[in-house]
Amino acid sequence: GRSQVAVPSTVHCDHLITARKGASEDLEFAQNESREVYDFLSSVSNKYGIGFWKPGAGIIHQVVLENYAFPGGMMIGTDSHTVNAGGLGMIAIGVGGADACDVMAGLPWELKMPKLIGVHLKGTLNGWASPKDVILKVAGMLTVKGGTDKIIEYFGEGAVHMSCTGKGTICNMGAEVGATTSTFSYDDSMSRYLKATGRAEVAQLADAIKEHLCGDSQVYQNPNHYFDEVLEIDLSSLEPHVNGPFTPDLATPISQLKQLAEKNQWPLKIEAGLIGSCTNSSYEDISRAVSLAQQVSEKKLVSKAEFMINPGSEQIRYTIQRDGFLDTFNKIGATVFTNACGPCIGMWDRMGAEKQEKNTIVHSFNRNFAKRADGNPNTFAFVASPEIVTALAIAGDLGFNPITDSLINSEGKPVHLDPPKGFELPPQGFAVEDSGYQAPATDGSIVQVNVKPNSDRLQLLDPFPAWDGKDYNDLLLLIKAQGKCTTDHISMAGPWLKYRGHLDNISNNLFIGAINAFNQKADLVKNQLTGAYDSVP
């Protein structure tokens, strides 16, 4: 085997931190609970030349955008939201662990040649609309299957005037329409972001070959000739969207949300608003959200719903703390969780969730399938921009439209929220004391990697026996997945994440969320030997 990985590789510890009380307590608990896993990942990274980002350093996709993504590059990652790096003009694709191992070992990687979808963004965003609303609109147009085996490229005037991190948000949620990846042409916003994140040399190189990091002019002048499918969105008239519940492609303009919610009897009272995650935790996102939080005291309002924040990286957290944003959020009762995935992937120990009461939450994450955030099948989760999430949390009402509606303040007076304002990049620059990065050892041969034989978290795999040349024949079909079958249905996250390093244990999670076409139920299959029905594993 190799003494080091064949390509630049990093490991990120963002999935195993449960959101409970707040950043410091939750991180300490996770470090104790998962010490065995973290020590293993740290040592194996050290041994094989892999960069290691410690627990609390941030979410992989935000960290990658800040440190590794670059225009014109190609990257794979073991998470569907790897596509976030398309915001910096990369071809970034989410893959399974086996594919990643092949690449790290220097083997070729291939996939079916994808088709191309072009999304022409006309006009410019204004007011309450944000890049998140672009992808929420696209999700409604394409559905969760419409991007399968396709690459989406965004172009046009609207793309040029959008921030780099805004582009990342759009690419990130391309996963929710099934796209292989999404991307943008290189432009000045990417150059500015590279310089702001300490990569001026990369920006200089990209600027010198800018014409080669975008499509030819003929492509954008006649897109129908070059793309398999073309969508058009006028950003100047784009309305904020709120998608859900239970699927990210049920797209509703906010002006129609109250009527639709009442018609479908969705709970109007909002219990919690959550912002951040890999999808929306840029400085721009947080600065626009904090401009609304500031208005709570200025306009003598009282925020009605719980409010929680998952910063995408330690660099983001440190910078927004320095600039006073966290103090403002604290004044409306916000809880800041660890720089990790948290509630977005079901790592949320939400008080009362076990009662399975019908309730509504709004978040700026990417997925909202049943039980995903808190394990409660009766939590109606809606996806929106950080700005809309903040406004709805302040109002505590799913039917509130901040563009047209007023709120009654503590003096009994009606007041309107001013449209959000923010900064593309921090005026004082990014800052961080300890990013959480551990460089690999210069000589990994002396590093020992130990796994306890009786561990239920880690399992070293023995080589599979050589194939005997015989195929299995006449096998019986136990389950056929019906309807939407995403990675959440195939292998849901939440409490199962701790077994990702143990093949036998994580296999007990396989397809337990999928609806069985043979009986219309989840986690119920027929034992062909006994005739009895039981759990899938």
C-alpha positions as CSV (number, residue, x, y, z in Angstrom):
1,G,0.0,0.0,0.0
2,R,0.9,3.7,-0.1
3,S,2.7,5.5,2.6
4,Q,0.7,8.7,1.8
5,V,-2.4,9.6,-0.1
6,A,-2.0,10.2,-3.8
7,V,-3.9,13.5,-3.9
8,P,-4.3,16.3,-1.4
9,S,-6.9,15.1,1.1
10,T,-8.4,16.3,4.4
11,V,-10.6,14.9,7.1
12,H,-13.3,17.0,8.8
13,C,-15.0,16.2,12.2
14,D,-18.3,18.0,11.7
15,H,-21.0,15.2,12.0
16,L,-20.7,13.9,15.6
17,I,-21.5,16.9,17.7
18,T,-25.0,16.9,19.1
19,A,-26.6,20.3,19.6
20,R,-28.0,20.5,23.1
21,K,-27.1,23.4,25.3
22,G,-24.6,25.6,23.4
23,A,-21.2,25.5,21.7
24,S,-18.7,25.0,24.6
25,E,-20.7,22.4,26.5
26,D,-21.8,20.5,23.4
27,L,-18.2,20.4,22.0
28,E,-16.8,19.1,25.3
29,F,-19.5,16.4,25.5
30,A,-18.7,15.3,21.9
31,Q,-15.0,15.2,22.5
32,N,-15.5,12.8,25.4
33,E,-18.3,10.7,23.8
34,S,-16.4,10.3,20.5
35,R,-12.8,10.5,21.6
36,E,-12.1,7.0,20.3
37,V,-13.3,8.1,16.8
38,Y,-11.5,11.5,16.9
39,D,-8.2,9.9,18.0
40,F,-8.5,7.3,15.2
41,L,-9.1,10.0,12.5
42,S,-6.4,12.2,13.9
43,S,-3.8,9.4,13.9
44,V,-4.7,7.9,10.5
45,S,-4.6,11.4,9.0
46,N,-1.2,12.0,10.6
47,K,0.1,8.7,9.3
48,Y,-1.0,9.0,5.7
49,G,-0.4,12.7,5.0
50,I,-4.0,13.9,5.4
51,G,-4.9,17.3,6.8
52,F,-7.0,17.0,9.9
53,W,-9.7,19.5,10.9
54,K,-10.5,19.0,14.6
55,P,-14.0,18.9,16.1
56,G,-15.4,22.4,16.3
57,A,-13.2,23.6,13.4
58,G,-16.3,23.9,11.2
59,I,-18.4,22.2,8.6
60,I,-16.4,20.6,5.8
61,H,-18.0,22.5,2.9
62,Q,-17.5,25.9,4.5
63,V,-14.0,25.1,5.5
64,V,-13.2,23.9,1.9
65,L,-14.6,27.1,0.4
66,E,-12.5,29.1,2.8
67,N,-9.2,27.2,2.3
68,Y,-9.1,24.7,-0.6
69,A,-11.7,25.4,-3.4
70,F,-10.3,27.2,-6.5
71,P,-11.6,28.0,-9.9
72,G,-11.3,25.4,-12.6
73,G,-10.4,22.6,-10.2
74,M,-12.1,19.2,-9.7
75,M,-12.8,17.7,-6.3
76,I,-14.7,14.9,-4.8
77,G,-15.9,14.7,-1.2
78,T,-17.8,12.1,0.8
79,D,-20.9,14.2,1.3
80,S,-23.6,15.2,-1.1
81,H,-23.1,18.9,-0.4
82,T,-19.5,18.8,-1.6
83,V,-21.1,20.7,-4.6
84,N,-20.9,23.8,-2.4
85,A,-17.4,24.5,-3.9
86,G,-19.1,25.3,-7.2
87,G,-19.5,28.7,-5.8
88,L,-15.8,29.2,-6.5
89,G,-16.0,27.8,-10.0
90,M,-15.0,24.2,-9.2
91,I,-16.5,20.9,-10.4
92,A,-17.1,19.4,-7.0
93,I,-18.9,16.1,-6.7
94,G,-20.2,14.2,-3.7
95,V,-19.3,10.5,-3.7
96,G,-19.3,7.4,-1.5
97,G,-16.5,6.4,0.7
98,A,-15.3,3.6,-1.7
99,D,-14.9,6.1,-4.5
100,A,-13.0,8.5,-2.3
101,C,-10.7,5.7,-1.2
102,D,-10.0,4.9,-4.9
103,V,-9.0,8.5,-5.6
104,M,-6.9,8.8,-2.4
105,A,-5.1,5.6,-3.6
106,G,-4.4,7.1,-7.0
107,L,-6.9,5.1,-8.9
108,P,-9.0,6.7,-11.7
109,W,-12.5,7.9,-10.9
110,E,-15.3,7.9,-13.4
111,L,-19.0,8.5,-13.7
112,K,-21.7,8.5,-16.4
113,M,-21.4,11.6,-18.6
114,P,-23.9,14.1,-17.2
115,K,-26.3,16.2,-19.3
116,L,-26.2,20.0,-18.9
117,I,-28.8,22.4,-17.5
118,G,-28.2,26.1,-18.0
119,V,-29.9,28.5,-15.6
120,H,-30.0,32.1,-17.0
121,L,-30.2,34.6,-14.2
122,K,-31.5,37.9,-15.5
123,G,-31.6,41.1,-13.5
124,T,-30.3,41.5,-10.0
125,L,-31.5,40.6,-6.5
126,N,-33.0,43.3,-4.3
127,G,-34.8,43.8,-1.0
128,W,-35.7,40.6,0.8
129,A,-34.6,38.3,-2.0
130,S,-31.4,36.4,-1.7
131,P,-29.3,33.7,-3.5
132,K,-31.1,31.1,-1.4
133,D,-34.3,32.1,-3.1
134,V,-32.8,31.3,-6.4
135,I,-32.2,27.6,-5.5
136,L,-35.5,27.3,-3.7
137,K,-37.1,28.5,-6.9
138,V,-35.1,26.1,-9.0
139,A,-36.0,23.2,-6.7
140,G,-39.6,23.9,-7.3
141,M,-39.0,24.0,-11.0
142,L,-36.9,20.8,-11.3
143,T,-38.1,18.8,-8.2
144,V,-35.9,16.5,-6.2
145,K,-35.2,14.3,-9.3
146,G,-34.9,16.9,-12.0
147,G,-31.2,17.4,-11.8
148,T,-30.3,13.7,-11.6
149,D,-27.3,12.8,-13.8
150,K,-27.0,16.5,-14.8
151,I,-24.7,19.4,-14.1
152,I,-26.3,22.8,-13.6
153,E,-24.5,25.9,-14.7
154,Y,-25.7,29.4,-13.7
155,F,-24.9,32.3,-16.0
156,G,-26.1,35.8,-16.9
157,E,-26.1,39.3,-15.4
158,G,-27.6,38.0,-12.2
159,A,-24.8,35.6,-11.6
160,V,-22.1,38.2,-12.1
161,H,-23.7,40.5,-9.5
162,M,-24.0,37.8,-6.9
163,S,-21.4,37.2,-4.1
164,C,-19.1,34.2,-4.2
165,T,-20.7,32.8,-1.0
166,G,-24.2,33.4,-2.5
167,K,-23.1,31.3,-5.5
168,G,-22.0,28.6,-3.0
169,T,-25.4,28.5,-1.4
170,I,-27.0,27.9,-4.8
171,C,-24.6,25.2,-5.7
172,N,-24.9,23.6,-2.3
173,M,-28.6,22.9,-2.6
174,G,-28.1,21.6,-6.1
175,A,-27.9,18.3,-4.2
176,E,-31.6,18.7,-3.3
177,V,-32.5,18.5,-7.0
178,G,-30.3,15.5,-7.5
179,A,-27.7,17.3,-9.6
180,T,-24.3,15.8,-10.1
181,T,-22.9,19.2,-9.4
182,S,-23.6,22.9,-10.0
183,T,-21.2,25.7,-10.9
184,F,-20.6,29.3,-12.0
185,S,-18.1,30.9,-14.3
186,Y,-15.2,32.6,-12.7
187,D,-15.8,36.3,-12.0
188,D,-14.7,39.3,-9.8
189,S,-16.7,38.1,-6.8
190,M,-14.7,34.9,-6.7
191,S,-11.5,36.9,-7.0
192,R,-12.6,39.1,-4.1
193,Y,-13.4,36.1,-1.9
194,L,-10.0,34.4,-2.7
195,K,-8.2,37.5,-1.7
196,A,-10.3,38.0,1.5
197,T,-9.5,34.4,2.6
198,G,-5.7,34.7,2.2
199,R,-5.4,33.3,-1.3
200,A,-4.4,36.4,-3.3
201,E,-1.9,34.3,-5.4
202,V,-4.7,32.0,-6.5
203,A,-6.8,35.0,-7.5
204,Q,-3.9,36.4,-9.5
205,L,-3.5,33.2,-11.4
206,A,-7.2,32.9,-12.0
207,D,-7.5,36.5,-13.1
208,A,-4.7,35.9,-15.7
209,I,-6.7,33.1,-17.4
210,K,-10.2,34.3,-16.7
211,E,-11.4,33.7,-20.2
212,H,-10.6,30.0,-19.8
213,L,-12.6,29.7,-16.6
214,C,-16.0,30.4,-18.1
215,G,-17.9,29.2,-21.2
216,D,-17.4,30.8,-24.6
217,S,-19.5,33.8,-25.4
218,Q,-21.4,31.9,-28.0
219,V,-22.7,29.5,-25.3
220,Y,-24.4,32.2,-23.3
221,Q,-25.6,34.1,-26.4
222,N,-27.4,30.9,-27.6
223,P,-27.7,28.6,-24.6
224,N,-30.4,26.4,-26.1
225,H,-27.9,25.2,-28.6
226,Y,-25.4,24.1,-26.0
227,F,-27.4,23.0,-23.0
228,D,-29.8,20.1,-22.8
229,E,-32.2,22.2,-20.9
230,V,-32.4,25.9,-20.1
231,L,-34.3,27.7,-17.3
232,E,-34.7,31.4,-16.9
233,I,-35.2,33.4,-13.7
234,D,-35.7,37.1,-13.4
235,L,-33.9,38.0,-10.2
236,S,-35.4,41.6,-10.2
237,S,-38.9,40.2,-9.6
238,L,-37.9,37.1,-7.6
239,E,-39.9,36.8,-4.5
240,P,-38.5,35.1,-1.3
241,H,-39.5,31.5,-1.1
242,V,-40.3,29.1,1.7
243,N,-40.0,25.5,0.8
244,G,-41.7,22.6,2.6
245,P,-42.8,20.9,4.7
246,F,-41.2,17.5,4.4
247,T,-39.5,18.1,1.1
248,P,-37.2,20.8,-0.3
249,D,-39.0,21.1,-3.6
250,L,-42.4,22.2,-2.5
251,A,-41.6,25.9,-3.3
252,T,-44.0,28.6,-2.2
253,P,-43.5,32.4,-2.7
254,I,-43.9,34.0,0.7
255,S,-46.9,36.0,-0.5
256,Q,-48.8,32.7,-0.9
257,L,-47.5,30.9,2.2
258,K,-50.2,31.9,4.7
259,Q,-53.0,30.9,2.4
260,L,-51.4,27.5,1.6
261,A,-50.6,26.8,5.2
262,E,-54.1,27.5,6.3
263,K,-55.5,25.4,3.4
264,N,-53.3,22.4,4.4
265,Q,-53.6,23.0,8.2
266,W,-49.9,23.4,8.7
267,P,-49.2,24.7,12.2
268,L,-48.8,28.5,11.9
269,K,-47.0,29.0,15.2
270,I,-43.3,28.8,14.7
271,E,-41.5,27.2,17.6
272,A,-37.9,27.6,16.4
273,G,-35.8,29.3,13.8
274,L,-32.4,28.0,12.9
275,I,-29.7,29.6,10.7
276,G,-26.2,28.6,9.6
277,S,-25.1,25.2,8.4
278,C,-22.9,24.6,5.3
279,T,-25.6,26.1,3.2
280,N,-26.0,29.6,4.7
281,S,-23.4,30.6,7.3
282,S,-21.3,33.1,5.3
283,Y,-20.4,36.5,6.6
284,E,-23.0,38.0,4.2
285,D,-25.7,35.6,5.4
286,I,-25.1,36.3,9.1
287,S,-24.7,40.1,8.6
288,R,-28.0,40.3,6.8
289,A,-29.7,38.2,9.5
290,V,-28.2,40.3,12.3
291,S,-29.6,43.5,10.6
292,L,-33.0,42.1,11.4
293,A,-32.2,41.0,14.9
294,Q,-31.0,44.6,15.6
295,Q,-34.5,45.8,14.8
296,V,-36.1,43.8,17.7
297,S,-34.8,46.3,20.3
298,E,-34.8,49.3,18.0
299,K,-38.5,48.8,17.2
300,K,-39.4,47.6,20.7
301,L,-40.3,44.1,19.6
302,V,-40.1,40.7,21.3
303,S,-38.8,37.7,19.3
304,K,-41.5,35.0,19.6
305,A,-39.6,31.8,18.6
306,E,-36.5,30.1,19.8
307,F,-33.5,31.1,17.7
308,M,-30.4,29.0,17.1
309,I,-27.2,29.5,15.0
310,N,-24.7,26.9,13.7
311,P,-21.6,28.9,12.4
312,G,-20.0,27.2,9.4
313,S,-16.5,27.5,10.6
314,E,-14.4,28.8,13.5
315,Q,-13.2,31.6,11.1
316,I,-16.8,32.7,10.6
317,R,-17.7,32.4,14.3
318,Y,-14.6,34.3,15.5
319,T,-15.2,37.1,12.9
320,I,-18.9,37.6,13.7
321,Q,-18.1,37.6,17.4
322,R,-15.5,40.2,16.9
323,D,-17.9,42.3,14.9
324,G,-20.6,42.1,17.6
325,F,-23.1,40.0,15.7
326,L,-23.3,37.3,18.4
327,D,-24.0,39.9,21.0
328,T,-26.9,41.2,19.0
329,F,-28.2,37.6,18.5
330,N,-27.8,37.0,22.3
331,K,-30.1,39.9,23.0
332,I,-33.0,38.2,21.2
333,G,-32.3,35.0,23.2
334,A,-30.3,33.1,20.5
335,T,-28.3,30.0,21.3
336,V,-25.0,29.5,19.4
337,F,-24.2,25.9,18.7
338,T,-20.8,24.4,17.8
339,N,-19.3,25.0,14.4
340,A,-20.7,21.8,13.1
341,C,-23.7,20.3,11.2
342,G,-25.9,19.9,14.3
343,P,-29.7,20.0,13.6
344,C,-29.2,20.1,9.9
345,I,-28.3,16.4,10.0
346,G,-30.4,15.4,12.9
347,M,-27.8,15.9,15.6
348,W,-30.2,18.0,17.7
349,D,-31.2,16.8,21.1
350,R,-34.3,18.9,21.0
351,M,-36.2,19.1,24.3
352,G,-39.7,17.6,23.9
353,A,-39.1,16.0,20.5
354,E,-39.8,12.6,22.0
355,K,-43.4,13.7,22.6
356,Q,-43.9,13.8,18.8
357,E,-46.1,16.8,19.0
358,K,-47.2,18.6,15.8
359,N,-45.1,21.8,15.4
360,T,-43.4,24.1,12.9
361,I,-39.8,25.1,12.6
362,V,-38.1,27.2,9.9
363,H,-34.4,26.9,9.0
364,S,-31.9,28.0,6.4
365,F,-30.5,24.5,6.0
366,N,-30.9,22.3,2.9
367,R,-33.1,19.4,3.7
368,N,-36.4,19.1,5.6
369,F,-37.6,15.5,5.2
370,A,-39.7,14.0,8.0
371,K,-37.7,13.4,11.2
372,R,-34.5,14.8,9.8
373,A,-33.9,17.7,12.2
374,D,-35.1,16.4,15.5
375,G,-36.4,12.8,15.0
376,N,-40.0,13.9,15.3
377,P,-42.2,12.9,12.3
378,N,-44.6,15.7,13.2
379,T,-42.2,18.5,13.0
380,F,-43.1,20.6,9.9
381,A,-39.8,21.9,8.8
382,F,-39.6,24.8,6.2
383,V,-36.5,25.9,4.3
384,A,-35.8,29.6,3.7
385,S,-33.1,32.2,3.5
386,P,-31.4,33.3,6.8
387,E,-33.2,36.6,6.4
388,I,-36.6,35.1,6.1
389,V,-35.9,32.6,8.9
390,T,-34.9,35.4,11.2
391,A,-38.0,37.5,10.3
392,L,-40.4,34.6,10.8
393,A,-38.7,33.7,14.1
394,I,-39.2,37.2,15.3
395,A,-42.9,37.1,14.3
396,G,-43.4,33.5,15.5
397,D,-45.9,33.2,12.7
398,L,-45.6,31.1,9.5
399,G,-48.2,33.4,7.8
400,F,-46.1,36.5,8.4
401,N,-44.9,38.3,5.2
402,P,-42.2,40.8,6.2
403,I,-42.5,42.6,2.8
404,T,-46.1,43.6,3.5
405,D,-47.1,42.8,7.1
406,S,-46.5,44.7,10.3
407,L,-45.9,43.5,13.9
408,I,-47.3,44.9,17.0
409,N,-44.5,46.1,19.4
410,S,-44.5,46.4,23.2
411,E,-46.1,49.8,22.9
412,G,-49.0,48.4,20.9
413,K,-47.9,50.1,17.8
414,P,-47.6,48.4,14.3
415,V,-44.1,48.4,13.0
416,H,-42.5,47.0,9.8
417,L,-39.2,45.3,9.6
418,D,-36.8,47.1,7.3
419,P,-35.3,45.0,4.5
420,P,-32.1,43.2,5.4
421,K,-28.7,44.8,4.8
422,G,-25.3,43.2,5.0
423,F,-21.8,42.9,3.8
424,E,-20.4,40.6,1.1
425,L,-17.2,40.4,3.1
426,P,-16.1,41.6,6.5
427,P,-15.0,45.3,6.3
428,Q,-12.2,44.5,8.8
429,G,-11.3,41.3,7.1
430,F,-11.6,37.7,8.4
431,A,-9.9,36.8,11.7
432,V,-9.3,33.6,13.7
433,E,-7.0,32.6,16.5
434,D,-7.1,28.8,16.2
435,S,-8.7,27.5,13.0
436,G,-8.6,23.9,14.3
437,Y,-6.3,22.6,11.6
438,Q,-3.7,19.9,12.3
439,A,-1.1,19.3,9.6
440,P,0.0,15.7,9.1
441,A,3.3,14.4,10.4
442,T,6.3,14.7,8.1
443,D,7.2,11.1,8.7
444,G,4.0,9.1,9.1
445,S,5.8,5.7,9.4
446,I,6.3,6.1,13.1
447,V,2.6,6.9,13.8
448,Q,0.5,4.1,15.3
449,V,-3.1,3.6,14.5
450,N,-5.0,1.6,17.1
451,V,-8.6,0.3,17.1
452,K,-10.0,-1.7,20.0
453,P,-11.1,-5.2,18.8
454,N,-14.4,-4.9,20.7
455,S,-15.2,-1.3,19.6
456,D,-18.8,-0.7,18.5
457,R,-17.8,2.6,16.8
458,L,-14.8,1.4,14.7
459,Q,-14.3,-1.7,12.7
460,L,-11.2,-2.7,10.7
461,L,-12.2,-4.6,7.6
462,D,-10.6,-7.9,6.7
463,P,-9.9,-8.4,3.0
464,F,-12.9,-10.0,1.2
465,P,-12.3,-13.6,0.0
466,A,-11.6,-14.0,-3.7
467,W,-14.7,-14.5,-5.9
468,D,-15.3,-18.2,-6.5
469,G,-16.7,-17.4,-10.0
470,K,-20.3,-18.3,-9.0
471,D,-23.1,-15.8,-9.0
472,Y,-26.1,-15.7,-6.7
473,N,-29.2,-16.7,-8.5
474,D,-33.0,-16.5,-7.9
475,L,-32.6,-14.1,-4.9
476,L,-35.9,-12.8,-3.4
477,L,-36.7,-9.1,-3.4
478,L,-37.2,-8.0,0.2
479,I,-38.0,-4.3,-0.3
480,K,-38.7,-2.0,-3.2
481,A,-38.5,1.7,-2.2
482,Q,-41.6,3.7,-3.2
483,G,-41.7,7.4,-3.9
484,K,-38.9,9.7,-2.9
485,C,-35.9,7.8,-1.9
486,T,-33.0,10.1,-0.9
487,T,-29.9,9.4,1.2
488,D,-32.1,10.2,4.2
489,H,-34.3,7.2,3.4
490,I,-31.4,4.9,2.4
491,S,-29.3,5.6,5.5
492,M,-30.7,8.3,7.7
493,A,-28.4,10.4,9.9
494,G,-29.0,11.5,13.4
495,P,-28.1,8.9,16.1
496,W,-26.8,6.5,13.4
497,L,-23.9,8.7,12.5
498,K,-21.8,7.4,15.4
499,Y,-21.6,4.0,13.6
500,R,-20.2,5.4,10.3
501,G,-16.9,3.8,11.2
502,H,-18.4,0.4,11.8
503,L,-19.8,-1.4,8.8
504,D,-21.8,-4.1,10.6
505,N,-23.5,-1.6,12.9
506,I,-24.2,1.1,10.3
507,S,-25.8,-1.6,8.1
508,N,-28.6,-1.9,10.6
509,N,-29.7,1.5,9.4
510,L,-30.1,0.5,5.7
511,F,-33.4,1.5,4.1
512,I,-35.2,1.8,7.5
513,G,-36.6,5.1,6.3
514,A,-37.8,4.0,2.9
515,I,-41.4,3.2,2.2
516,N,-41.8,-0.5,1.2
517,A,-43.9,-0.7,-2.0
518,F,-45.1,-4.2,-0.9
519,N,-47.0,-2.9,2.2
520,Q,-46.8,0.9,2.0
521,K,-44.9,1.1,5.3
522,A,-41.4,2.1,6.5
523,D,-39.0,-0.3,8.2
524,L,-41.2,-3.3,7.6
525,V,-40.2,-6.3,5.4
526,K,-41.4,-9.9,5.1
527,N,-39.0,-12.6,6.4
528,Q,-39.1,-15.1,3.5
529,L,-38.2,-17.9,5.8
530,T,-40.8,-17.4,8.5
531,G,-43.4,-15.3,6.8
532,A,-43.3,-12.8,9.6
533,Y,-42.9,-9.1,9.1
534,D,-40.0,-7.3,10.9
535,S,-37.6,-4.4,10.7
536,V,-35.5,-4.1,7.5
537,P,-32.1,-5.2,9.0
